[in-house]
Amino acid sequence: MSTNFYFNNFQNSQEQLLIENLVIESIKIYGHDVKYVPRTLQDFDKIYGEDTQTSTFTQALDVEMYIKNVEGFAGDGDFLSKFGVQIKDQITFTVARRSFNDEVGRFLDVVRPREGDLIFFPLNEKLFEIKFVEHEGVFYQLGSLQMYDLKCELFEYQSEVFDTGIVQIDDLYNNYSLDVTRFSLMTEDSKMLTTEDGEILIQESFDIESVDLAAENDTIQTEAATFLDFSENNPFSENGTF
């Protein structure tokens, strides 16, 4: 052995346990209580790497995490694209391995945080999706790894089902989701009515502006009607005033 045993002993479990305890204590002092919201896949396609059915979120587990972004959110932030205003806030959470196993892993039977799961951040009441789990954020202190870095991005609501029992989380979905199936016609046994082709029947009273307060569909259509003419006599509005 050429290295000094007294200074390069990376097999001392007691030293590793000590630094792990210090990491956990530091996160408890400087961290925040967040909720880990696991994603339940219905029909995962291993070829395309996606869930072909609607994902569900039915649990929210408490765990403490440290926020590495001390000066604000990372990422592109708020910017105007050709699809409208988009918010691309990113944040990095740090969670101790032992804390995750004790407070989350043993209830979900998972060994580490998973990409696709969500983190509810109570400070701004937003959901963030885990995009990548870095397991070597701090490189082998005393020969062991004590934490995970969760690189997250603001969650984009689609057609997921939220039933966690946490009002703040479930209300976020109801307020921001654009899933039209929530406005479908239902049978007495709470099943969606569909056509013979499998198309979902939507209530006639469905209005996108009642879901997305930033939408201006009616305003744009009313304004466009003053100078665009798509009548049968002029289907391409070639004689309109632009």
C-alpha positions as CSV (number, residue, x, y, z in Angstrom):
1,M,0.0,0.0,0.0
2,S,1.5,3.3,-1.1
3,T,-1.0,5.8,0.3
4,N,-1.1,6.9,4.0
5,F,-3.6,4.7,5.9
6,Y,-4.3,7.4,8.5
7,F,-5.3,10.1,5.9
8,N,-6.7,8.1,3.1
9,N,-8.9,5.6,4.9
10,F,-12.2,5.6,2.9
11,Q,-13.5,2.5,4.5
12,N,-14.2,3.9,8.0
13,S,-18.0,3.5,8.4
14,Q,-18.1,5.6,11.6
15,E,-16.6,8.6,9.8
16,Q,-19.0,8.1,6.9
17,L,-21.9,8.0,9.4
18,L,-20.7,11.2,11.1
19,I,-20.6,13.2,7.8
20,E,-24.0,11.8,6.8
21,N,-25.5,12.9,10.1
22,L,-24.0,16.4,9.6
23,V,-25.5,16.6,6.1
24,I,-29.0,15.6,7.4
25,E,-28.7,18.1,10.3
26,S,-27.7,20.9,7.9
27,I,-30.6,20.2,5.6
28,K,-33.0,20.2,8.6
29,I,-31.6,23.6,9.6
30,Y,-31.3,25.4,6.2
31,G,-33.8,23.4,4.1
32,H,-37.6,23.5,3.5
33,D,-40.4,21.0,4.0
34,V,-41.7,19.9,0.6
35,K,-44.0,17.2,-0.6
36,Y,-42.8,14.4,-2.8
37,V,-45.6,13.5,-5.3
38,P,-44.9,10.1,-7.0
39,R,-46.2,9.4,-10.5
40,T,-48.2,6.3,-11.0
41,L,-47.8,4.9,-14.6
42,Q,-50.8,3.1,-16.1
43,D,-49.3,1.6,-19.3
44,F,-45.6,2.5,-19.7
45,D,-44.2,2.0,-23.2
46,K,-40.5,0.9,-22.8
47,I,-39.8,1.5,-26.5
48,Y,-41.0,5.2,-26.6
49,G,-40.3,5.8,-22.9
50,E,-43.7,7.2,-22.2
51,D,-47.0,6.4,-20.6
52,T,-49.6,5.7,-23.2
53,Q,-52.4,6.2,-20.6
54,T,-53.2,9.0,-18.2
55,S,-50.7,9.2,-15.4
56,T,-52.1,9.6,-11.8
57,F,-50.8,11.3,-8.7
58,T,-52.5,9.9,-5.5
59,Q,-49.8,10.5,-2.8
60,A,-47.9,13.3,-1.3
61,L,-45.1,12.5,1.2
62,D,-43.4,15.0,3.4
63,V,-39.6,15.3,3.2
64,E,-37.1,18.0,3.9
65,M,-34.9,19.3,1.1
66,Y,-32.3,22.0,0.6
67,I,-32.5,24.5,-2.2
68,K,-29.3,25.0,-4.1
69,N,-30.6,28.0,-6.1
70,V,-29.9,30.7,-3.6
71,E,-30.3,33.7,-5.9
72,G,-33.6,32.7,-7.6
73,F,-34.8,30.2,-10.2
74,A,-32.5,29.0,-12.9
75,G,-33.5,28.2,-16.5
76,D,-34.9,30.5,-19.2
77,G,-37.4,32.0,-16.8
78,D,-40.4,33.9,-18.4
79,F,-40.1,34.5,-22.1
80,L,-42.3,35.2,-25.1
81,S,-42.2,32.5,-27.7
82,K,-44.2,31.9,-30.9
83,F,-46.5,29.8,-28.7
84,G,-47.1,32.6,-26.2
85,V,-45.7,33.3,-22.8
86,Q,-43.8,30.3,-21.4
87,I,-42.4,29.9,-17.9
88,K,-39.3,27.7,-17.8
89,D,-38.2,28.1,-14.2
90,Q,-35.8,25.5,-13.0
91,I,-34.7,24.6,-9.5
92,T,-32.3,22.1,-7.9
93,F,-33.3,20.4,-4.6
94,T,-30.8,18.4,-2.5
95,V,-32.2,15.6,-0.3
96,A,-30.2,13.3,2.0
97,R,-30.2,9.7,0.9
98,R,-31.1,8.4,4.4
99,S,-33.9,10.9,4.8
100,F,-35.4,10.0,1.4
101,N,-35.3,6.3,2.2
102,D,-36.9,6.8,5.6
103,E,-39.6,9.3,4.6
104,V,-40.3,8.3,1.0
105,G,-38.6,5.2,-0.2
106,R,-39.9,2.7,2.3
107,F,-43.5,3.8,1.6
108,L,-43.1,3.6,-2.2
109,D,-40.7,0.7,-2.4
110,V,-38.2,2.8,-4.5
111,V,-34.5,3.1,-3.9
112,R,-34.0,6.6,-5.1
113,P,-36.0,9.7,-6.4
114,R,-37.4,9.0,-9.9
115,E,-37.5,11.2,-13.0
116,G,-41.1,12.1,-13.7
117,D,-42.1,12.4,-10.1
118,L,-43.1,15.9,-8.7
119,I,-42.0,18.1,-5.9
120,F,-44.5,20.5,-4.4
121,F,-42.7,23.6,-3.2
122,P,-45.0,25.3,-0.6
123,L,-43.1,28.6,-0.6
124,N,-44.5,29.6,-4.0
125,E,-47.1,26.8,-4.1
126,K,-45.9,25.4,-7.4
127,L,-45.2,21.8,-8.7
128,F,-41.8,21.0,-10.1
129,E,-41.1,17.9,-12.2
130,I,-37.9,15.9,-11.6
131,K,-35.9,15.9,-14.9
132,F,-32.7,14.4,-13.7
133,V,-31.4,12.8,-10.5
134,E,-27.7,13.5,-9.9
135,H,-26.4,10.9,-7.4
136,E,-22.8,12.3,-7.3
137,G,-23.5,15.9,-6.5
138,V,-20.8,15.8,-3.9
139,F,-18.1,13.3,-4.9
140,Y,-17.5,10.5,-2.4
141,Q,-16.8,12.3,0.8
142,L,-14.8,9.9,2.9
143,G,-15.7,7.2,0.4
144,S,-19.5,7.4,0.5
145,L,-22.4,9.4,-1.1
146,Q,-24.8,11.2,1.2
147,M,-27.2,13.1,-1.0
148,Y,-29.1,13.4,-4.3
149,D,-29.4,16.6,-6.3
150,L,-32.8,16.7,-8.0
151,K,-32.8,19.0,-11.1
152,C,-36.4,20.1,-11.6
153,E,-38.4,22.2,-14.0
154,L,-41.8,23.8,-13.5
155,F,-44.5,21.2,-14.2
156,E,-46.6,21.6,-17.3
157,Y,-50.2,20.3,-16.7
158,Q,-51.6,18.0,-19.3
159,S,-54.2,15.2,-18.8
160,E,-52.8,13.8,-15.5
161,V,-55.2,12.9,-12.7
162,F,-54.5,14.4,-9.3
163,D,-56.1,13.0,-6.2
164,T,-53.5,13.4,-3.4
165,G,-55.9,14.6,-0.7
166,I,-53.8,17.8,-0.4
167,V,-56.0,20.7,-1.3
168,Q,-53.2,23.0,-2.5
169,I,-51.9,20.4,-4.9
170,D,-55.2,19.2,-6.3
171,D,-56.5,22.7,-6.7
172,L,-53.4,23.6,-8.8
173,Y,-54.5,20.9,-11.3
174,N,-58.1,22.1,-11.3
175,N,-57.1,25.7,-11.9
176,Y,-54.3,25.3,-14.5
177,S,-55.0,22.0,-16.4
178,L,-56.3,22.3,-19.9
179,D,-57.5,18.7,-20.0
180,V,-60.9,18.9,-21.7
181,T,-61.9,15.5,-20.4
182,R,-62.7,17.2,-17.1
183,F,-65.7,18.8,-19.1
184,S,-66.9,15.5,-20.6
185,L,-70.4,14.2,-20.4
186,M,-70.6,11.4,-17.7
187,T,-72.8,8.4,-17.2
188,E,-74.5,7.6,-13.9
189,D,-71.6,5.3,-13.0
190,S,-69.1,8.2,-13.6
191,K,-67.8,6.9,-17.0
192,M,-67.1,9.3,-19.9
193,L,-69.6,9.2,-22.8
194,T,-68.0,8.6,-26.1
195,T,-69.1,8.2,-29.7
196,E,-68.9,5.0,-31.7
197,D,-65.4,6.1,-32.8
198,G,-64.2,6.5,-29.2
199,E,-64.3,10.3,-29.3
200,I,-65.1,11.9,-25.9
201,L,-68.3,13.9,-25.8
202,I,-67.7,17.4,-24.3
203,Q,-70.2,19.6,-22.7
204,E,-71.4,22.4,-24.9
205,S,-70.8,24.9,-22.2
206,F,-67.0,24.2,-22.2
207,D,-65.1,27.4,-22.6
208,I,-61.3,27.6,-22.7
209,E,-61.3,31.0,-21.1
210,S,-63.0,29.6,-18.0
211,V,-60.0,27.3,-17.6
212,D,-57.1,29.5,-18.8
213,L,-57.7,33.0,-17.6
214,A,-54.9,34.3,-19.9
215,A,-56.7,33.0,-23.0
216,E,-58.2,35.6,-25.3
217,N,-60.0,33.3,-27.8
218,D,-63.3,35.2,-27.8
219,T,-61.6,38.6,-27.9
220,I,-59.5,37.6,-30.9
221,Q,-62.4,36.1,-32.7
222,T,-64.6,39.1,-32.1
223,E,-61.9,41.5,-33.3
224,A,-61.1,39.4,-36.4
225,A,-64.7,39.4,-37.4
226,T,-64.5,43.1,-38.1
227,F,-62.1,42.7,-41.0
228,L,-62.1,39.0,-42.0
229,D,-64.9,37.5,-44.0
230,F,-65.1,33.7,-44.3
231,S,-68.6,33.6,-45.6
232,E,-69.7,31.2,-48.4
233,N,-69.4,33.9,-51.0
234,N,-65.8,34.7,-49.8
235,P,-64.4,31.6,-48.1
236,F,-60.8,32.8,-48.3
237,S,-61.5,36.4,-47.2
238,E,-59.8,37.7,-50.4
239,N,-61.8,40.9,-50.4
240,G,-61.3,41.8,-46.7
241,T,-59.5,44.9,-45.5
242,F,-56.2,44.1,-43.8
